[in-house]
């Protein structure tokens, strides 16, 4: 098992993770990556549903199987809670209460506890008890409507916006904020994370642009959604892609110079962001050379152009290598913890359990 002297900025924080899938373990991973001692509590006799997703379950102290429907299991959870700084769970509203380990029960056992709850719809509202997934939650926030082309209709952005951005990251942020507040008040509280709320918050700038009439709010007609010739991806001769993000005028000029049409800058820009003829002309230019050619052409340039890398290519990219953004650990390529800290660096991720960390829980 790998070891690392780095402790991370959350060293000393203990978190009970009630086992779930998707955004819950991602939140726990973020906290564990930065040094928190995260203990996973799962169902007794049941296989860990995340056992085949080694990256998202990294850095845990271990996993304890309990029958939380039994008095013994409930009491064990409350015992662990009494030693914890935070608990995170992702059940539908009311489930934890029925098990006897809801916020009131846990805060009674530990008045300083931060109780993190993550759901799609939130703890209340007419849809609170309904099932759903990422795509459903971002449908209500306006995010899904805004993503896609005029030909495709709305396009799900994987499950990055609801599950992980609006859910896991927001939950981790909320839990850490509440942990900071405990220092002042000495009192714990409930953190209610809804993926509808979270994905809506991620849309804040776009709602601001809409209010200032700079975002028509129809799909495929805005400068960040792939409709503008200077902010989209172009296919290259070898079937690969280049990403262009030359929003500002000075970067746009460098981009046009880079593809060999700098002398046409004024004429091209005067034809509008979405002029189909401009799109077709630039597409033809990119298709004339392979991705390696264009990557070399724009290397070191402020034109805001980059190769679109597949997941099996990222580890060999020079910038990623220099930053050590991706590393292979126990045979698995994975992104390293983020963000980075100058004094309390995050430890190197490990995929196994830690006997020393489990011992801190008295197990």
C-alpha positions as a Markdown table, in Angstrom:
| # | Residue | x | y | z |
|---|---|---|---|---|
| 1 | Unk | 0.0 | 0.0 | 0.0 |
| 2 | Unk | 1.3 | 3.5 | -0.9 |
| 3 | Unk | 2.0 | 6.0 | 1.8 |
| 4 | Unk | 2.6 | 9.7 | 1.7 |
| 5 | Unk | 3.8 | 12.1 | 4.4 |
| 6 | Unk | 1.4 | 14.8 | 3.1 |
| 7 | Unk | -1.7 | 15.1 | 5.2 |
| 8 | Unk | -3.9 | 17.5 | 3.2 |
| 9 | Unk | -5.9 | 20.5 | 4.4 |
| 10 | Unk | -8.7 | 18.4 | 5.9 |
| 11 | Unk | -6.4 | 16.2 | 8.0 |
| 12 | Unk | -8.1 | 15.5 | 11.3 |
| 13 | Unk | -11.6 | 15.8 | 10.0 |
| 14 | Unk | -13.6 | 12.5 | 10.3 |
| 15 | Unk | -16.6 | 11.8 | 8.0 |
| 16 | Unk | -19.1 | 9.0 | 8.0 |
| 17 | Unk | -20.2 | 8.2 | 4.4 |
| 18 | Unk | -23.5 | 6.4 | 4.1 |
| 19 | Unk | -22.9 | 4.3 | 1.0 |
| 20 | Unk | -24.6 | 5.4 | -2.2 |
| 21 | Unk | -23.7 | 5.7 | -5.9 |
| 22 | Unk | -22.6 | 8.6 | -8.2 |
| 23 | Unk | -22.5 | 12.0 | -6.6 |
| 24 | Unk | -22.3 | 10.7 | -3.0 |
| 25 | Unk | -19.0 | 8.8 | -3.3 |
| 26 | Unk | -17.7 | 11.6 | -5.5 |
| 27 | Unk | -18.3 | 14.1 | -2.6 |
| 28 | Unk | -16.6 | 11.6 | -0.2 |
| 29 | Unk | -13.7 | 11.3 | -2.6 |
| 30 | Unk | -13.2 | 15.1 | -2.7 |
| 31 | Unk | -13.1 | 15.2 | 1.1 |
| 32 | Unk | -10.9 | 12.1 | 1.4 |
| 33 | Unk | -8.5 | 13.4 | -1.4 |
| 34 | Unk | -7.8 | 16.5 | 0.8 |
| 35 | Unk | -7.1 | 14.5 | 3.9 |
| 36 | Unk | -10.4 | 13.8 | 5.6 |
| 37 | Unk | -10.7 | 10.4 | 7.3 |
| 38 | Unk | -13.8 | 9.0 | 5.5 |
| 39 | Unk | -15.3 | 5.8 | 6.7 |
| 40 | Unk | -18.0 | 4.2 | 4.5 |
| 41 | Unk | -21.0 | 2.5 | 6.1 |
| 42 | Unk | -22.7 | 0.1 | 3.7 |
| 43 | Unk | -25.3 | -2.7 | 3.9 |
| 44 | Unk | -24.2 | -5.8 | 5.8 |
| 45 | Unk | -23.9 | -8.8 | 3.4 |
| 46 | Unk | -24.2 | -6.6 | 0.3 |
| 47 | Unk | -21.4 | -6.0 | -2.2 |
| 48 | Unk | -20.1 | -2.4 | -2.3 |
| 49 | Unk | -22.0 | -1.0 | -5.4 |
| 50 | Unk | -18.9 | 1.1 | -6.2 |
| 51 | Unk | -16.4 | -1.8 | -6.0 |
| 52 | Unk | -15.9 | -1.7 | -9.8 |
| 53 | Unk | -15.3 | 2.1 | -9.8 |
| 54 | Unk | -11.8 | 2.2 | -8.1 |
| 55 | Unk | -11.1 | 5.9 | -8.7 |
| 56 | Unk | -14.2 | 7.3 | -7.0 |
| 57 | Unk | -13.8 | 5.1 | -3.9 |
| 58 | Unk | -10.1 | 6.0 | -3.3 |
| 59 | Unk | -8.6 | 7.2 | -0.1 |
| 60 | Unk | -11.3 | 5.8 | 2.2 |
| 61 | Unk | -10.3 | 4.5 | 5.7 |
| 62 | Unk | -12.4 | 1.4 | 5.0 |
| 63 | Unk | -15.9 | 0.1 | 4.7 |
| 64 | Unk | -18.2 | -1.2 | 7.5 |
| 65 | Unk | -21.2 | -3.4 | 6.7 |
| 66 | Unk | -24.2 | -2.7 | 9.0 |
| 67 | Unk | -27.8 | -3.7 | 9.1 |
| 68 | Unk | -29.2 | -0.2 | 9.7 |
| 69 | Unk | -32.7 | -1.5 | 10.0 |
| 70 | Unk | -31.7 | -3.3 | 13.2 |
| 71 | Unk | -31.3 | -1.6 | 16.6 |
| 72 | Unk | -27.7 | -2.8 | 16.7 |
| 73 | Unk | -26.9 | -1.4 | 13.4 |
| 74 | Unk | -28.6 | 1.9 | 14.2 |
| 75 | Unk | -26.7 | 2.2 | 17.5 |
| 76 | Unk | -23.4 | 1.5 | 15.7 |
| 77 | Unk | -24.0 | 4.3 | 13.3 |
| 78 | Unk | -24.8 | 6.7 | 16.1 |
| 79 | Unk | -21.6 | 5.5 | 17.9 |
| 80 | Unk | -19.6 | 6.4 | 14.8 |
| 81 | Unk | -21.4 | 9.7 | 14.5 |
| 82 | Unk | -20.4 | 10.6 | 18.0 |
| 83 | Unk | -16.8 | 10.4 | 16.9 |
| 84 | Unk | -17.3 | 12.2 | 13.5 |
| 85 | Unk | -17.2 | 15.8 | 12.3 |
| 86 | Unk | -19.6 | 15.2 | 9.5 |
| 87 | Unk | -22.0 | 12.6 | 7.9 |
| 88 | Unk | -23.0 | 12.5 | 4.2 |
| 89 | Unk | -25.9 | 10.6 | 2.8 |
| 90 | Unk | -27.8 | 10.5 | -0.4 |
| 91 | Unk | -31.1 | 8.7 | 0.3 |
| 92 | Unk | -34.6 | 10.1 | -0.6 |
| 93 | Unk | -36.1 | 12.4 | 2.0 |
| 94 | Unk | -37.3 | 10.6 | 5.1 |
| 95 | Unk | -35.3 | 7.4 | 4.7 |
| 96 | Unk | -32.6 | 8.2 | 7.3 |
| 97 | Unk | -35.3 | 9.3 | 9.7 |
| 98 | Unk | -37.1 | 6.0 | 9.3 |
| 99 | Unk | -33.9 | 4.2 | 10.1 |
| 100 | Unk | -33.4 | 6.1 | 13.3 |
| 101 | Unk | -30.3 | 8.0 | 12.1 |
| 102 | Unk | -31.8 | 11.2 | 10.8 |
| 103 | Unk | -30.5 | 14.6 | 11.6 |
| 104 | Unk | -32.3 | 14.9 | 15.0 |
| 105 | Unk | -31.0 | 11.5 | 16.1 |
| 106 | Unk | -27.5 | 12.2 | 15.0 |
| 107 | Unk | -27.3 | 15.7 | 16.3 |
| 108 | Unk | -28.5 | 14.4 | 19.6 |
| 109 | Unk | -25.6 | 12.0 | 19.6 |
| 110 | Unk | -23.2 | 14.7 | 18.4 |
| 111 | Unk | -24.4 | 18.3 | 18.7 |
| 112 | Unk | -21.4 | 19.5 | 16.6 |
| 113 | Unk | -22.1 | 17.2 | 13.7 |
| 114 | Unk | -22.4 | 18.5 | 10.1 |
| 115 | Unk | -25.2 | 16.4 | 8.5 |
| 116 | Unk | -24.8 | 16.5 | 4.7 |
| 117 | Unk | -27.9 | 15.4 | 2.7 |
| 118 | Unk | -27.7 | 15.2 | -1.1 |
| 119 | Unk | -30.7 | 14.5 | -3.3 |
| 120 | Unk | -31.8 | 15.4 | -6.8 |
| 121 | Unk | -34.8 | 17.5 | -6.0 |
| 122 | Unk | -34.0 | 18.6 | -2.4 |
| 123 | Unk | -35.5 | 17.8 | 1.0 |
| 124 | Unk | -38.9 | 19.5 | 0.2 |
| 125 | Unk | -41.0 | 20.6 | -2.7 |
| 126 | Unk | -43.6 | 18.7 | -4.8 |
| 127 | Unk | -41.0 | 16.5 | -6.5 |
| 128 | Unk | -38.9 | 15.7 | -3.4 |
| 129 | Unk | -39.9 | 12.1 | -3.1 |
| 130 | Unk | -39.7 | 11.3 | -6.8 |
| 131 | Unk | -36.9 | 9.2 | -8.4 |
| 132 | Unk | -34.7 | 10.9 | -10.9 |
| 133 | Unk | -31.2 | 11.1 | -12.4 |
| 134 | Unk | -28.8 | 13.8 | -13.5 |
| 135 | Unk | -30.6 | 14.5 | -16.8 |
| 136 | Unk | -33.9 | 15.1 | -14.9 |
| 137 | Unk | -32.4 | 17.5 | -12.4 |
| 138 | Unk | -30.5 | 19.7 | -14.9 |
| 139 | Unk | -33.7 | 19.8 | -17.0 |
| 140 | Unk | -35.4 | 21.8 | -14.3 |
| 141 | Unk | -32.5 | 24.2 | -13.8 |
| 142 | Unk | -32.3 | 25.5 | -17.4 |
| 143 | Unk | -28.8 | 23.9 | -17.9 |
| 144 | Unk | -30.0 | 21.0 | -20.2 |
| 145 | Unk | -32.0 | 23.3 | -22.4 |
| 146 | Unk | -28.9 | 25.4 | -23.0 |
| 147 | Unk | -26.6 | 22.6 | -24.1 |
| 148 | Unk | -26.8 | 21.2 | -27.7 |
| 149 | Unk | -27.1 | 22.2 | -31.3 |
| 150 | Unk | -30.0 | 23.4 | -33.4 |
| 151 | Unk | -30.0 | 20.0 | -35.0 |
| 152 | Unk | -29.5 | 17.8 | -32.0 |
| 153 | Unk | -31.9 | 19.2 | -29.4 |
| 154 | Unk | -30.7 | 19.2 | -25.8 |
| 155 | Unk | -27.6 | 17.1 | -25.3 |
| 156 | Unk | -26.8 | 15.5 | -21.8 |
| 157 | Unk | -23.3 | 16.7 | -20.8 |
| 158 | Unk | -22.5 | 13.3 | -19.4 |
| 159 | Unk | -23.5 | 13.5 | -15.7 |
| 160 | Unk | -21.0 | 16.2 | -14.9 |
| 161 | Unk | -23.4 | 19.1 | -14.4 |
| 162 | Unk | -26.0 | 17.6 | -12.1 |
| 163 | Unk | -24.4 | 14.6 | -10.3 |
| 164 | Unk | -20.8 | 15.9 | -9.9 |
| 165 | Unk | -20.8 | 19.7 | -10.3 |
| 166 | Unk | -24.2 | 20.6 | -8.9 |
| 167 | Unk | -24.3 | 17.6 | -6.5 |
| 168 | Unk | -20.9 | 16.3 | -5.3 |
| 169 | Unk | -18.9 | 19.5 | -5.5 |
| 170 | Unk | -21.7 | 21.6 | -4.0 |
| 171 | Unk | -22.1 | 19.1 | -1.2 |
| 172 | Unk | -18.4 | 19.0 | -0.4 |
| 173 | Unk | -18.3 | 22.8 | -0.4 |
| 174 | Unk | -21.4 | 23.0 | 1.8 |
| 175 | Unk | -20.0 | 20.5 | 4.3 |
| 176 | Unk | -16.7 | 22.3 | 4.6 |
| 177 | Unk | -18.5 | 25.7 | 5.0 |
| 178 | Unk | -20.6 | 24.2 | 7.8 |
| 179 | Unk | -17.4 | 22.7 | 9.4 |
| 180 | Unk | -15.9 | 26.2 | 9.5 |
| 181 | Unk | -19.1 | 27.6 | 11.0 |
| 182 | Unk | -18.9 | 25.1 | 13.8 |
| 183 | Unk | -15.7 | 26.7 | 15.0 |
| 184 | Unk | -17.7 | 29.9 | 15.8 |
| 185 | Unk | -21.0 | 28.5 | 17.1 |
| 186 | Unk | -20.1 | 25.1 | 18.4 |
| 187 | Unk | -23.3 | 23.8 | 16.8 |
| 188 | Unk | -23.8 | 21.4 | 14.0 |
| 189 | Unk | -26.4 | 21.7 | 11.3 |
| 190 | Unk | -28.0 | 20.1 | 8.2 |
| 191 | Unk | -26.6 | 20.8 | 4.7 |
| 192 | Unk | -29.4 | 20.3 | 2.1 |
| 193 | Unk | -27.8 | 19.8 | -1.3 |
| 194 | Unk | -30.2 | 19.6 | -4.3 |
| 195 | Unk | -28.8 | 18.9 | -7.8 |
| 196 | Unk | -31.5 | 21.2 | -9.2 |
| 197 | Unk | -30.3 | 24.0 | -6.9 |
| 198 | Unk | -26.6 | 23.2 | -7.6 |
| 199 | Unk | -26.9 | 23.0 | -11.3 |
| 200 | Unk | -28.9 | 26.2 | -11.2 |
| 201 | Unk | -26.1 | 27.9 | -9.3 |
| 202 | Unk | -23.7 | 26.8 | -12.0 |
| 203 | Unk | -25.8 | 28.7 | -14.5 |
| 204 | Unk | -25.4 | 32.0 | -12.6 |
| 205 | Unk | -23.3 | 33.8 | -15.2 |
| 206 | Unk | -25.6 | 32.7 | -18.0 |
| 207 | Unk | -28.7 | 34.0 | -16.2 |
| 208 | Unk | -26.8 | 37.2 | -15.8 |
| 209 | Unk | -26.0 | 37.4 | -19.5 |
| 210 | Unk | -29.6 | 36.7 | -20.3 |
| 211 | Unk | -30.7 | 39.5 | -18.0 |
| 212 | Unk | -28.3 | 41.9 | -19.8 |
| 213 | Unk | -29.6 | 40.7 | -23.2 |
| 214 | Unk | -26.3 | 39.1 | -24.2 |
| 215 | Unk | -27.7 | 35.6 | -24.1 |
| 216 | Unk | -30.8 | 35.0 | -26.3 |
| 217 | Unk | -31.5 | 31.8 | -24.2 |
| 218 | Unk | -32.4 | 29.7 | -27.2 |
| 219 | Unk | -30.4 | 26.6 | -27.8 |
| 220 | Unk | -27.6 | 27.0 | -30.4 |
| 221 | Unk | -27.5 | 30.7 | -30.8 |
| 222 | Unk | -25.1 | 31.9 | -28.1 |
| 223 | Unk | -21.4 | 32.5 | -28.1 |
| 224 | Unk | -20.5 | 29.7 | -25.7 |
| 225 | Unk | -22.6 | 26.9 | -27.0 |
| 226 | Unk | -20.7 | 26.0 | -30.2 |
| 227 | Unk | -22.7 | 28.3 | -32.5 |
| 228 | Unk | -19.9 | 30.9 | -32.9 |
| 229 | Unk | -17.2 | 30.1 | -35.4 |
| 230 | Unk | -14.6 | 31.1 | -32.9 |
| 231 | Unk | -15.9 | 28.9 | -30.1 |
| 232 | Unk | -16.4 | 25.4 | -31.3 |
| 233 | Unk | -14.6 | 22.2 | -32.2 |
| 234 | Unk | -13.3 | 21.4 | -35.7 |
| 235 | Unk | -12.6 | 18.0 | -37.2 |
| 236 | Unk | -9.1 | 17.4 | -38.6 |
| 237 | Unk | -7.9 | 15.3 | -41.6 |
| 238 | Unk | -7.4 | 12.3 | -39.4 |
| 239 | Unk | -10.8 | 12.3 | -37.9 |
| 240 | Unk | -9.6 | 14.0 | -34.6 |
| 241 | Unk | -10.7 | 17.4 | -33.3 |
| 242 | Unk | -9.4 | 20.8 | -32.3 |
| 243 | Unk | -11.1 | 23.0 | -29.7 |
| 244 | Unk | -11.2 | 26.7 | -30.5 |
| 245 | Unk | -12.1 | 29.3 | -27.8 |
| 246 | Unk | -11.0 | 32.6 | -29.3 |
| 247 | Unk | -13.7 | 34.7 | -27.7 |
| 248 | Unk | -11.8 | 38.0 | -27.2 |
| 249 | Unk | -10.9 | 40.1 | -30.4 |
| 250 | Unk | -7.1 | 39.8 | -29.9 |
| 251 | Unk | -7.3 | 36.0 | -29.6 |
| 252 | Unk | -9.7 | 35.8 | -32.6 |
| 253 | Unk | -7.1 | 37.7 | -34.7 |
| 254 | Unk | -4.3 | 35.2 | -33.6 |
| 255 | Unk | -6.6 | 32.3 | -34.4 |
| 256 | Unk | -7.4 | 33.5 | -38.0 |
| 257 | Unk | -3.7 | 34.2 | -38.5 |
| 258 | Unk | -2.9 | 30.7 | -37.3 |
| 259 | Unk | -5.1 | 29.1 | -39.9 |
| 260 | Unk | -3.8 | 31.3 | -42.6 |
| 261 | Unk | -6.6 | 33.8 | -43.2 |
| 262 | Unk | -5.4 | 36.7 | -41.0 |
| 263 | Unk | -5.7 | 39.1 | -43.9 |
| 264 | Unk | -9.5 | 38.4 | -44.0 |
| 265 | Unk | -9.9 | 39.2 | -40.3 |
| 266 | Unk | -12.1 | 42.2 | -40.7 |
| 267 | Unk | -14.3 | 40.7 | -43.4 |
| 268 | Unk | -14.8 | 37.5 | -41.4 |
| 269 | Unk | -15.7 | 39.2 | -38.2 |
| 270 | Unk | -18.1 | 41.5 | -39.9 |
| 271 | Unk | -20.2 | 38.5 | -41.1 |
| 272 | Unk | -21.3 | 37.6 | -37.7 |
| 273 | Unk | -20.6 | 34.8 | -35.2 |
| 274 | Unk | -23.0 | 32.2 | -36.8 |
| 275 | Unk | -22.4 | 32.9 | -40.5 |
| 276 | Unk | -22.7 | 29.4 | -42.0 |
| 277 | Unk | -20.3 | 30.2 | -44.9 |
| 278 | Unk | -17.6 | 31.2 | -42.4 |
| 279 | Unk | -18.1 | 28.0 | -40.5 |
| 280 | Unk | -17.8 | 25.9 | -43.7 |
| 281 | Unk | -14.6 | 27.8 | -44.8 |
| 282 | Unk | -12.9 | 27.2 | -41.4 |
| 283 | Unk | -14.0 | 23.6 | -41.3 |
| 284 | Unk | -12.4 | 23.0 | -44.7 |
| 285 | Unk | -9.1 | 24.5 | -43.5 |
| 286 | Unk | -9.0 | 22.3 | -40.5 |
| 287 | Unk | -9.8 | 19.2 | -42.6 |
| 288 | Unk | -6.8 | 19.9 | -44.7 |
| 289 | Unk | -4.3 | 18.8 | -42.0 |
| 290 | Unk | -4.2 | 16.3 | -39.2 |
| 291 | Unk | -4.6 | 17.1 | -35.5 |
| 292 | Unk | -0.8 | 16.9 | -34.8 |
| 293 | Unk | -0.2 | 19.6 | -37.4 |
| 294 | Unk | -2.7 | 22.0 | -35.9 |
| 295 | Unk | -1.5 | 21.2 | -32.3 |
| 296 | Unk | 2.0 | 22.1 | -33.4 |
| 297 | Unk | 0.9 | 25.2 | -35.2 |
| 298 | Unk | -0.8 | 26.6 | -32.2 |
| 299 | Unk | 1.6 | 25.4 | -29.5 |
| 300 | Unk | 2.6 | 28.4 | -27.3 |
| 301 | Unk | 0.1 | 30.7 | -29.0 |
| 302 | Unk | -2.6 | 32.8 | -27.3 |
| 303 | Unk | -5.1 | 31.9 | -30.0 |
| 304 | Unk | -6.9 | 29.7 | -27.5 |
| 305 | Unk | -6.7 | 26.5 | -29.5 |
| 306 | Unk | -6.1 | 23.0 | -28.1 |
| 307 | Unk | -6.3 | 19.4 | -29.3 |
| 308 | Unk | -9.3 | 17.5 | -28.0 |
| 309 | Unk | -7.8 | 14.5 | -26.2 |
| 310 | Unk | -9.5 | 11.2 | -25.5 |
| 311 | Unk | -9.2 | 9.7 | -22.0 |
| 312 | Unk | -6.5 | 7.3 | -23.1 |
| 313 | Unk | -4.4 | 10.2 | -24.5 |
| 314 | Unk | -4.4 | 12.6 | -21.5 |
| 315 | Unk | -1.5 | 10.9 | -19.7 |
| 316 | Unk | 0.9 | 11.5 | -22.5 |
| 317 | Unk | 0.1 | 15.2 | -23.0 |
| 318 | Unk | 3.2 | 17.3 | -22.2 |
| 319 | Unk | 1.3 | 19.8 | -20.0 |
| 320 | Unk | -0.5 | 17.1 | -18.1 |
| 321 | Unk | 2.9 | 15.3 | -17.6 |
| 322 | Unk | 4.5 | 18.5 | -16.3 |
| 323 | Unk | 1.6 | 19.1 | -13.9 |
| 324 | Unk | 1.2 | 15.4 | -13.0 |
| 325 | Unk | -2.5 | 15.9 | -13.5 |
| 326 | Unk | -3.0 | 12.2 | -14.2 |
| 327 | Unk | -1.2 | 9.3 | -12.6 |
| 328 | Unk | -1.4 | 5.6 | -12.8 |
| 329 | Unk | -2.0 | 4.1 | -9.3 |
| 330 | Unk | -2.4 | 0.4 | -8.8 |
| 331 | Unk | -2.8 | 0.0 | -12.5 |
| 332 | Unk | -5.5 | 2.6 | -12.8 |
| 333 | Unk | -5.1 | 5.9 | -14.6 |
| 334 | Unk | -6.8 | 8.6 | -12.5 |
| 335 | Unk | -6.9 | 12.4 | -12.1 |
| 336 | Unk | -5.0 | 13.7 | -9.1 |
| 337 | Unk | -6.6 | 15.6 | -6.2 |
| 338 | Unk | -7.6 | 19.2 | -6.9 |
| 339 | Unk | -7.1 | 22.0 | -6.0 |
| 340 | Unk | -3.5 | 22.1 | -4.9 |
| 341 | Unk | -2.2 | 23.6 | -1.6 |
| 342 | Unk | 1.2 | 25.1 | -1.0 |
| 343 | Unk | 1.6 | 24.1 | 2.6 |
| 344 | Unk | -0.9 | 21.3 | 3.2 |
| 345 | Unk | -0.5 | 19.2 | 0.1 |
| 346 | Unk | -3.0 | 16.4 | -0.5 |
| 347 | Unk | -1.6 | 12.9 | 0.0 |
| 348 | Unk | -1.1 | 10.6 | -3.0 |
| 349 | Unk | -4.3 | 8.7 | -3.6 |
| 350 | Unk | -4.5 | 5.1 | -2.5 |
| 351 | Unk | -7.1 | 2.5 | -3.6 |
| 352 | Unk | -6.9 | 0.2 | -0.5 |
| 353 | Unk | -8.1 | 0.7 | 3.0 |
| 354 | Unk | -6.0 | 2.2 | 5.8 |
| 355 | Unk | -5.7 | 0.2 | 9.1 |
| 356 | Unk | -4.4 | 3.3 | 10.8 |
| 357 | Unk | -7.4 | 5.4 | 9.8 |
| 358 | Unk | -9.9 | 2.7 | 10.7 |
| 359 | Unk | -8.2 | 2.6 | 14.2 |
| 360 | Unk | -9.1 | 6.2 | 14.6 |
| 361 | Unk | -12.8 | 5.2 | 14.6 |
| 362 | Unk | -12.2 | 2.5 | 17.3 |
| 363 | Unk | -12.7 | -0.3 | 14.8 |
